[in-house]
């Protein structure tokens, strides 16, 4: 049995202020992938 790969998303204030849709979309993709 292999260990699952883990990923973390660190959205900075730049993402929050200038590219919020990118941060939200990335979180959705990571959530779907498990």
Phi, psi and omega in degrees: 000137181257155177282145178286147176278136180248145178227150177232149178244119177250094180273119182275175179296333177295317177297314180301318186277319189252332184224054184298327181293330178292316178297317179294317180295319178297318178297320178296317179297313180298322179295317179294324181285347176101000000 
